[in-house]
Amino acid sequence: NAGVMQNPRHLVRRRGQEARLRCSPMKGHSHVYWYRQLPEEGLKFMVYLQKENIIDESGMPKERFSAEFPKEGPSILRIQQVVRGDSAAYFCASSPTGIQAEQYFGPGTRLTVT
Amino acid sequence: RKEVEQDPGPFNVPEGATVAFNCTYSNSASQSFFWYRQDCRKEPKLLMSVYSSGNEDGRFTAQLNRASQYISLLIRDSKLSDSATYLCVVNAGGTSYGKLTFGQGTILTVHP
């Protein structure tokens, strides 16, 4: 049973470019979460999605960041016009249900903005 | 006050030692509690969920005190492979039930 998959594992973007991060949840999981870990900091919640719905986006920056989880295909975290402060590890997690569920994390995407 | 606070550490212990980590949380609406471990900035891996009745998994024992909003993790007979950062994790509860809040982590190093 494959775990949570994320790609790319490493992504380098110049300031002003767009970054697209992909996440495929574990088989049987329909709940997806995105977290960000800045250098030397803890993980911070960004967004929680179910298929075709955003459940909680309270941790998303107001501008430049968006997320989706379409009916078919992986969840996408999109960062427009990246800045150096966006450099971080972005982790995706999934769970089979939402309430009180254990979340399982993917290997992360390390974004570097030059 | 931070939402989840952990012992600052780091902890350096010899193999075979018993080590305990403590954690407090501020959100009384939290419903779910977990310990994760993270190795060298890799992904967090679920170690165990924490229940009010306390639970044990091999050498690991977790306790939850809802009244004091306190969580603990005890590791017995430490192994070199236990060296990692241990993360106390709490869900936000209420309408933010999917959101996990992570402590800053406690670094454990087990030496021969």
Contacts between the chains, C-beta under 8 A, distances in Angstrom:
chain1	res1	chain2	res2	distance
A	31	B	98	6.8
A	33	B	98	6.2
A	33	B	99	7.8
A	33	B	100	7.4
A	35	B	100	7.6
A	35	B	102	8.0
A	37	B	41	7.6
A	41	B	104	7.9
A	42	B	87	7.6
A	42	B	102	4.7
A	42	B	103	6.7
A	42	B	104	4.9
A	42	B	105	6.4
A	43	B	44	6.8
A	43	B	87	7.7
A	43	B	100	7.8
A	43	B	102	4.4
A	44	B	102	7.6
A	45	B	92	7.9
A	45	B	99	4.5
A	45	B	100	6.2
A	45	B	101	7.0
A	48	B	98	3.8
A	48	B	99	6.5
A	55	B	98	5.9
A	56	B	95	7.6
A	56	B	96	5.7
A	56	B	98	5.5
A	56	B	99	6.0
A	58	B	96	6.4
A	58	B	99	6.9
A	59	B	99	6.9
A	89	B	41	6.6
A	91	B	43	5.7
A	91	B	44	7.3
A	93	B	100	7.9
A	98	B	97	6.4
A	98	B	98	5.4
A	99	B	31	7.6
A	99	B	97	5.1
A	100	B	31	5.4
A	100	B	32	4.3
A	100	B	91	6.9
A	100	B	97	7.1
A	101	B	32	7.7
A	102	B	34	6.8
A	102	B	46	5.7
A	102	B	49	6.1
A	103	B	46	7.6
A	103	B	100	6.2
A	104	B	46	6.5
A	105	B	43	4.1
A	105	B	44	5.2
A	105	B	45	7.1
A	106	B	43	6.2
A	107	B	42	6.9
A	107	B	43	5.3
A	108	B	42	7.4
A	108	B	43	5.4
